[in-house]
Amino acid sequence: QVQLVESGGGLVQSGGSLRLACVASGSSFSINDMGWYRQAPGKQRDRVALITTVGTTTYADSVKGRVTISRDNAKNTVYLEMNSLKPEDTAIYYCKVIITMRGRDFQYWGQGTQVTVSS
């Protein structure tokens, strides 16, 4: 079974920065698209950023210009660098990875990491 381990969340003040990481481990597999999502209390889960196999990136309008998604294929890891954080960025952040195993695609979710931005 593939496992996703997230790290990097925490408490920061408005204007601060964080770098989230999500590493995939398990049996033989190849990683396709990777993305970050977030869900604030009482809100729906929204996509923050997406990065494809070839490195094409997509960002939500609410974070564009303040965050950067990147990947290290050798480490099976996706990162989300967040700068100029705002209180409205407070949420649980989840990574999602599309993985190919034995010729079939599967999606895996991380357990989530809390990001809290204080005023």
N, C-alpha and C positions, 0 to 999 in steps of 0.2 A: 504494500500500500504506500502511496506517495504521501508525504507529509510536508506541510508548509509551516515554517517557523518564522514569525514576525518579531521584529525588534525595533527599537528607536523611539517609541512613543514616550510621552511624559508630559510634564507641566512646564510651560514657558509663558513669559510675559508677552503682551502684544508687541509685535515688531521683531520677535525672536525667530530662531530657526531650528529646524529639526530635520534629521535624515532618517527615514524609515527604510528598513531592509526586510526582504522576504526571500528565504532560501528554500528551495525544493530539494528533498532527498527521498531516496527509496530505490526501487528496482530500476532496471534499464528503461530509459524513456528519453524523449526529445521534447523540448519546450517550444510551444508556438507563441501565441499572443500572451502578454502579461499585462495586468492592470491593477489599479488601486481604486477602491471604492470607499465611501464613508457614510456613516449613518449617525445623525444627531438624535438625541432623545425626542421621541414623538414625531420624528421625520422619516421619510422614506430613504432607502439606500440609493445613493447616487454615485455614478462613476466620476472619478476625479481625473484619471489619466489612463492612457492605454499606450502600449508600445508593441509593435509587431515584430515578427522574426527578423525583418530586415532593418529595424530601427525607426520606422515611421511612428511618430508620436501624435497623440490627440489629447487635448486638455479641455476640461469644462471651463466655460467662460468665467466662472467665479474664481478660478485659481490661475488662469492664464497669465503668464508673466511673473508669477510668484513661485511656481513649482516647476521642477524638472524631473521627469521620469527617465530612468536609464536601466540598462541591464548588463550583467556580466555573465555571458554564456558559459564560460569556463567554470564559474562558481554556481551556476544555476540560480542566480540571484537577481532580483529586481529591486531597484531603489526608488525612493521618492524623496527628493530634496525640497524642502519647504522653507521659504524665506518670507519676511514681512508678514508673519502670521497675525491673524485677526481673531478676536473672540468667536466670530461666526465660523471659524475653522474647527472649533471644538466638536469632536465626534469620535466615534470608534472607526478606525481605519482598517479595512480588510484588503488583503491582496487576493487576486484571482489569477490562476494560471491555467492555460489550456495545454494539456500534455498529450502526446501521442505515445501509446503503448500498444505493441503488437498490432500495429496498423490501424488502431482506433483512437479517436479523440475523446478526452475526458476533461471536465473542468473541476478544479480543486480550489477551495477557499481556505484562507488562513483563519485562525481563531479570532483575529482582531487585536488591535493595540490602541489603547486610549490616548488621544491627543487632547490636551486641555490648554487653552490659551486664555490667560487672565487679562483683565483690563489694567 
